Amino acid sequence: MPGSYFVYGKRLHELLLVSPHFWLRGSLQNVLLTFYLALCHAWFFAACFFLPPRMIRPERYLDVKVKGSAAKSGQNCESLRQYLDRIWLPQYYVLYFLLPILSIICSCSHAEMLDFPASDVTSFMKGSFLRKTYVAKGGINRVQATLAGGIKDVRLQTRVNKVERVDGGVLIRYESQDEKRSAEEVFDRVVLAVSPNVAAAIFNPSKPLLGVIPTVPVTSTVLASPNTKISLVDEKTHVPSGGCSYRRGEAQIMAFRTTFSDSIVQTESLHYLEGGLVVRTSPTGDVAEVKGTLDTARFTRTLRTTESRNMVRKAMEAGDAGWVNGKDDVWIVGSWCWDGMVLLEGCVVSAMRVARDLGVNVPW
C-alpha cells in the first residue's frame, strides 16, 4: 500500500541475533539502517532509565474554578515533545519508528502523542523492558466472565443520563433502550467506569476537573480476506467460546500504516489473527468502509497532556476544595484514572483504590 511500511516485530536483542544470512544477503543500506535503529533504540531506553523527565513551570497557569475560587496547577512535567528534544533523539527515528508505535498504543495522532507527559512514556518503557505480554486462554471473554461472576442484576442497552447526590444516597436517572422508558433509582454508592467527558456530563460536581481532559473517537474494524468464510454471530444469542484468544508462545503479526498530510500525521494498526481475520484500529471516528468489513465499533479514547495530568491528580487526591474521587459516595475508575499512560493497568490500579475505600480486600 502506498505510504505503508512495516516494523520488524521482534525485540531489539532478538533483532541483533537474527540469522547470519540476513547480513550476507541484505543490502549495505539495510545493514546500516539496522545499526542506526539499534543505536537510537538503545539510547532512548537508556534515557528513559537514567534521564528522568523534568518538572517545569508553565508559561501560564491553568486556572480551575472550584467553588468560585481558582486553583493554580503549579509545575508540570515536561511533555514528550520537550523530552525528546532535550535528549537529542534523531527526528527520523522519532517520526518513522517511535511515534507510530506509541500513538497506536494510545490510539491518537502523532501530534497528540507528543503532548503526552514524558513521564507516562518513560514509566511505560521501563515497566515493559524485556517483558512479554500474554492474554490468558479464553482471552478477554474469560476476564469479563470473572469480573461479572456473582452479579445478578446486569442491565445492558441502558443509558445513564444523570448522577446526583440526594438525601439517603445517590440518585441515578437512566433510560432503557430496549423498553424505551426512563426511570430513576437511589443507590448507596456509585462507581463510574466511563470516559472523563461522560463522567463530567452526567455528574456535575466532577465537571470542573474532568471536563477539561481531552478525548478522541477511535474506530475498530474487523475485516476478513476474500477467501475467508467467516461471518459474525448475533451477540445477543451467542456465548463467546474464546476461540480467538491468544495462546502462549504464538506470534502475532501487526502492520503499522502511517498517513502523512499537511493537517495531520497518524498511524493505524492492522492486527492479523488466525483464520484470515484482521483487526484494523484507526485513531479517528470516521473511517470509510472497505471490502471485507464484518463489523465496526467506535469508542472514546482519553488523551493525556501535562495539564490533564494535573486534573487527574487533583481528582484522586483528598482535599477540601471541590469534588474528589469518593466524595458524595461517587467514584471514578478507568484506564485514565491514574498517573500513567492510558492503559488497562490504570483500570486495575483505580479499581483497587476504590475497593480499599469500600473496605474490600484485594486478593493480590
C-alpha positions as CSV (number, residue, x, y, z in Angstrom):
1,M,0.0,0.0,0.0
2,P,1.4,3.5,-0.8
3,G,2.5,5.2,2.4
4,S,2.9,1.9,4.3
5,Y,5.9,0.5,6.0
6,F,6.3,-2.4,8.3
7,V,8.2,-2.6,11.6
8,Y,10.0,-5.8,12.4
9,G,8.1,-7.4,15.2
10,K,10.8,-8.8,17.4
11,R,12.6,-7.1,20.3
12,L,16.0,-5.4,20.0
13,H,18.1,-8.3,21.3
14,E,16.3,-10.8,19.0
15,L,16.8,-8.5,16.0
16,L,20.5,-8.3,16.6
17,L,20.8,-12.1,16.8
18,V,19.0,-12.9,13.5
19,S,20.4,-15.4,11.1
20,P,23.8,-14.5,9.5
21,H,22.2,-14.9,6.1
22,F,20.5,-11.6,6.8
23,W,23.8,-9.8,6.9
24,L,25.1,-11.6,3.8
25,R,22.1,-11.1,1.6
26,G,21.0,-7.7,2.9
27,S,22.0,-4.6,1.2
28,L,24.5,-2.2,2.7
29,Q,21.7,0.3,3.2
30,N,19.6,-2.2,5.2
31,V,22.6,-3.2,7.4
32,L,23.4,0.5,8.1
33,L,19.8,1.2,8.9
34,T,19.7,-1.7,11.3
35,F,22.7,-0.4,13.2
36,Y,21.2,3.1,13.2
37,L,17.9,1.9,14.7
38,A,19.7,-0.2,17.2
39,L,21.7,2.8,18.4
40,C,18.7,5.0,18.6
41,H,16.7,2.4,20.4
42,A,19.4,1.8,22.9
43,W,19.9,5.5,23.5
44,F,16.1,6.0,24.0
45,F,15.9,3.2,26.6
46,A,19.0,4.5,28.4
47,A,17.4,8.0,28.6
48,C,14.2,6.5,30.0
49,F,16.2,4.8,32.8
50,F,18.8,7.5,33.5
51,L,17.4,10.9,32.3
52,P,14.0,11.3,34.1
53,P,11.6,14.0,32.8
54,R,11.9,17.4,34.3
55,M,9.3,19.4,36.2
56,I,8.9,22.8,34.6
57,R,6.8,25.8,35.4
58,P,4.4,26.5,32.6
59,E,4.3,29.9,30.8
60,R,0.8,30.4,32.0
61,Y,-1.1,28.8,34.8
62,L,-4.1,26.7,34.1
63,D,-7.0,28.1,36.2
64,V,-9.6,25.7,37.5
65,K,-12.6,27.2,39.2
66,V,-13.5,25.4,42.3
67,K,-16.3,26.8,44.4
68,G,-15.8,30.2,43.0
69,S,-12.1,30.3,43.5
70,A,-9.2,29.5,41.2
71,A,-6.6,26.8,41.9
72,K,-3.3,27.0,40.1
73,S,-1.6,24.0,38.8
74,G,2.0,25.0,39.7
75,Q,4.7,22.9,38.0
76,N,4.1,20.5,35.2
77,C,6.0,17.5,33.9
78,E,7.6,18.3,30.6
79,S,5.8,17.0,27.5
80,L,7.1,14.1,25.4
81,R,8.0,16.7,22.6
82,Q,10.1,18.6,25.1
83,Y,11.7,15.5,26.4
84,L,12.7,14.1,23.0
85,D,14.2,17.4,22.0
86,R,16.2,17.5,25.3
87,I,17.7,14.1,24.8
88,W,18.5,14.8,21.2
89,L,16.8,11.7,19.8
90,P,17.0,11.8,16.0
91,Q,13.9,13.1,14.3
92,Y,14.0,10.3,11.6
93,Y,13.8,7.6,14.3
94,V,11.1,9.5,16.2
95,L,8.9,10.2,13.2
96,Y,9.1,6.8,11.4
97,F,9.6,4.3,14.2
98,L,8.9,5.6,17.7
99,L,5.7,7.7,17.3
100,P,3.9,5.1,15.2
101,I,4.1,2.5,17.9
102,L,3.4,4.9,20.8
103,S,0.5,6.5,19.0
104,I,-1.0,3.1,18.3
105,I,-0.8,2.1,21.9
106,C,-2.6,5.4,22.9
107,S,-4.9,5.5,19.8
108,C,-4.1,9.1,18.8
109,S,-2.3,11.2,16.2
110,H,1.4,11.9,16.4
111,A,0.9,15.5,17.5
112,E,-1.4,14.4,20.3
113,M,1.1,11.8,21.4
114,L,3.8,14.5,21.6
115,D,1.6,16.4,24.0
116,F,1.5,13.5,26.5
117,P,3.5,13.9,29.7
118,A,7.0,12.5,29.2
119,S,6.7,10.6,32.5
120,D,3.9,8.5,31.0
121,V,6.2,7.2,28.3
122,T,9.4,6.7,30.3
123,S,7.5,4.8,33.0
124,F,5.9,2.6,30.4
125,M,9.2,1.9,28.6
126,K,10.9,1.0,31.9
127,G,7.9,-1.2,33.0
128,S,7.8,-3.1,29.7
129,F,11.6,-3.5,29.3
130,L,12.5,-7.2,28.3
131,R,9.0,-8.3,29.3
132,K,6.4,-10.1,27.2
133,T,2.7,-9.7,27.5
134,Y,0.2,-12.6,27.1
135,V,-3.6,-12.9,27.2
136,A,-4.8,-16.0,29.1
137,K,-6.6,-18.8,27.3
138,G,-10.1,-17.6,26.9
139,G,-9.0,-14.1,26.3
140,I,-10.9,-11.0,27.3
141,N,-14.1,-13.2,27.5
142,R,-12.6,-15.0,30.4
143,V,-11.7,-11.7,32.1
144,Q,-15.2,-10.4,31.6
145,A,-16.9,-13.6,32.9
146,T,-14.7,-13.5,36.0
147,L,-15.4,-9.8,36.8
148,A,-19.2,-10.4,36.3
149,G,-19.3,-13.5,38.4
150,G,-22.0,-13.3,41.1
151,I,-23.6,-10.2,39.7
152,K,-27.2,-11.0,39.1
153,D,-28.6,-7.6,38.1
154,V,-26.9,-6.7,34.8
155,R,-28.7,-4.2,32.6
156,L,-27.5,-3.8,29.0
157,Q,-28.7,-1.2,26.5
158,T,-29.3,1.2,29.4
159,R,-28.0,4.8,29.2
160,V,-27.3,6.7,32.4
161,N,-28.3,10.4,32.0
162,K,-27.8,11.8,35.5
163,V,-26.0,11.0,38.7
164,E,-26.9,13.2,41.6
165,R,-26.4,13.2,45.4
166,V,-29.7,13.2,47.3
167,D,-30.7,12.6,50.9
168,G,-30.3,8.9,51.6
169,G,-27.9,8.1,48.7
170,V,-27.1,8.7,45.1
171,L,-29.8,9.2,42.5
172,I,-29.4,7.5,39.1
173,R,-31.6,8.6,36.2
174,Y,-31.4,6.3,33.2
175,E,-33.3,5.2,30.1
176,S,-33.7,1.7,28.8
177,Q,-33.1,1.4,25.0
178,D,-34.9,-1.9,24.8
179,E,-38.0,-0.9,26.7
180,K,-38.0,2.8,25.5
181,R,-38.6,4.1,29.0
182,S,-36.9,6.4,31.6
183,A,-36.6,5.6,35.3
184,E,-34.6,6.5,38.4
185,E,-33.3,4.7,41.4
186,V,-31.3,5.6,44.6
187,F,-28.2,3.7,45.4
188,D,-25.8,3.8,48.4
189,R,-22.7,4.2,46.3
190,V,-21.9,4.7,42.6
191,V,-18.8,3.8,40.7
192,L,-18.5,5.4,37.2
193,A,-16.3,3.3,34.8
194,V,-16.7,5.7,31.9
195,S,-14.5,8.2,30.0
196,P,-14.0,11.7,31.6
197,N,-16.2,13.6,29.2
198,V,-19.1,11.2,30.1
199,A,-18.5,11.5,33.8
200,A,-18.4,15.3,33.6
201,A,-21.6,15.3,31.6
202,I,-23.7,13.2,34.0
203,F,-22.2,14.1,37.4
204,N,-22.0,17.9,37.7
205,P,-19.6,18.2,40.7
206,S,-16.8,16.5,38.7
207,K,-17.1,18.8,35.7
208,P,-14.6,21.5,36.7
209,L,-11.9,18.8,36.9
210,L,-12.9,16.2,34.3
211,G,-14.4,18.4,31.8
212,V,-11.0,19.7,30.6
213,I,-9.5,16.3,30.0
214,P,-9.3,15.7,26.2
215,T,-10.8,12.7,24.5
216,V,-10.9,11.5,20.8
217,P,-13.0,9.0,18.9
218,V,-11.4,5.7,17.8
219,T,-12.7,3.2,15.2
220,S,-12.0,-0.5,15.3
221,T,-13.0,-2.7,12.3
222,V,-13.0,-6.4,11.9
223,L,-12.0,-7.4,8.3
224,A,-11.8,-10.7,6.5
225,S,-9.8,-11.6,3.4
226,P,-11.9,-12.5,0.3
227,N,-11.2,-16.3,0.7
228,T,-12.1,-16.4,4.3
229,K,-15.5,-17.9,5.1
230,I,-16.3,-16.2,8.4
231,S,-19.4,-14.4,9.5
232,L,-20.3,-12.7,12.7
233,V,-22.9,-14.2,15.0
234,D,-25.7,-12.3,16.8
235,E,-24.1,-11.2,20.1
236,K,-27.4,-11.3,21.9
237,T,-27.8,-15.1,21.4
238,H,-24.2,-16.2,21.2
239,V,-21.9,-17.0,24.1
240,P,-18.3,-16.4,23.2
241,S,-16.2,-19.5,23.3
242,G,-12.8,-17.8,23.4
243,G,-11.8,-19.3,20.0
244,C,-10.0,-16.2,19.0
245,S,-7.9,-15.9,22.2
246,Y,-4.1,-15.8,22.0
247,R,-2.2,-18.9,23.2
248,R,1.1,-18.6,24.9
249,G,4.0,-18.6,22.5
250,E,2.2,-17.9,19.3
251,A,3.4,-14.9,17.3
252,Q,1.1,-12.1,16.5
253,I,1.7,-10.0,13.3
254,M,0.9,-6.3,13.3
255,A,1.4,-3.8,10.5
256,F,1.5,-0.1,11.0
257,R,0.3,2.2,8.3
258,T,1.1,5.9,8.7
259,T,-0.6,8.7,6.7
260,F,1.3,11.9,6.3
261,S,-0.6,15.1,5.3
262,D,-0.4,18.8,5.8
263,S,-3.1,18.7,8.5
264,I,-2.3,15.6,10.5
265,V,0.1,12.6,10.8
266,Q,-1.5,9.5,12.2
267,T,-0.9,5.7,12.3
268,E,-3.4,2.9,12.2
269,S,-2.7,-0.7,13.0
270,L,-3.6,-3.9,11.2
271,H,-3.6,-6.9,13.6
272,Y,-3.5,-10.2,11.8
273,L,-5.3,-13.1,13.6
274,E,-5.7,-16.8,12.8
275,G,-8.2,-17.8,10.2
276,G,-7.8,-14.7,8.0
277,L,-9.3,-12.1,10.3
278,V,-7.7,-8.6,10.5
279,V,-8.5,-6.1,13.3
280,R,-7.9,-2.6,12.0
281,T,-7.7,0.2,14.6
282,S,-7.8,3.9,13.4
283,P,-7.4,6.9,15.6
284,T,-10.4,8.7,14.1
285,G,-14.2,8.4,14.4
286,D,-14.8,8.5,10.6
287,V,-13.3,5.6,8.7
288,A,-14.5,4.6,5.2
289,E,-15.8,1.1,5.0
290,V,-13.6,-1.2,2.9
291,K,-14.3,-4.5,1.2
292,G,-14.4,-7.4,3.6
293,T,-15.7,-5.4,6.6
294,L,-17.6,-7.6,9.0
295,D,-18.3,-5.2,11.8
296,T,-17.3,-1.7,13.1
297,A,-17.1,-0.4,16.6
298,R,-16.5,3.2,17.7
299,F,-15.3,4.1,21.2
300,T,-13.8,7.1,23.1
301,R,-10.1,7.2,24.0
302,T,-8.8,9.5,26.7
303,L,-5.7,11.6,25.9
304,R,-3.1,12.8,28.3
305,T,-1.5,16.3,28.4
306,T,0.6,17.9,31.1
307,E,-2.4,19.9,32.1
308,S,-4.9,17.0,32.2
309,R,-2.3,15.0,34.3
310,N,-2.7,17.7,36.9
311,M,-6.5,17.4,36.8
312,V,-6.4,13.7,37.3
313,R,-4.0,14.0,40.2
314,K,-6.3,16.6,41.8
315,A,-9.3,14.3,41.4
316,M,-7.5,11.4,43.0
317,E,-6.1,13.4,46.0
318,A,-8.0,14.2,49.1
319,G,-8.8,17.9,49.5
320,D,-11.3,20.3,50.9
321,A,-12.0,22.3,47.7
322,G,-14.3,20.9,45.1
323,W,-15.1,17.3,44.3
324,V,-12.5,14.5,44.6
325,N,-12.8,10.8,44.0
326,G,-15.2,9.2,46.5
327,K,-16.8,12.4,47.7
328,D,-20.6,12.3,47.7
329,D,-20.2,8.5,47.5
330,V,-19.3,8.7,43.8
331,W,-16.1,7.2,42.5
332,I,-14.5,7.1,39.1
333,V,-12.4,4.2,37.7
334,G,-10.8,3.5,34.3
335,S,-7.7,3.4,32.3
336,W,-7.2,7.1,32.7
337,C,-7.8,7.3,36.4
338,W,-4.1,7.1,37.5
339,D,-0.9,8.9,36.9
340,G,0.3,7.0,33.9
341,M,-0.3,6.1,30.2
342,V,-3.9,5.3,29.4
343,L,-3.8,1.5,29.6
344,L,-5.6,-1.4,31.3
345,E,-3.2,-1.1,34.1
346,G,-4.9,2.1,35.1
347,C,-8.2,0.2,35.3
348,V,-6.7,-2.2,37.8
349,V,-5.0,0.4,39.9
350,S,-8.0,2.7,40.1
351,A,-10.3,-0.3,40.9
352,M,-8.0,-1.4,43.7
353,R,-8.1,2.1,45.1
354,V,-11.9,2.1,45.2
355,A,-12.0,-1.4,46.6
356,R,-9.9,-0.3,49.5
357,D,-12.1,2.8,50.1
358,L,-15.1,0.4,50.3
359,G,-13.3,-1.9,52.8
360,V,-12.9,-4.7,50.2
361,N,-9.8,-6.9,50.5
362,V,-7.9,-7.1,47.2
363,P,-6.7,-10.7,46.8
364,W,-3.3,-9.9,45.4
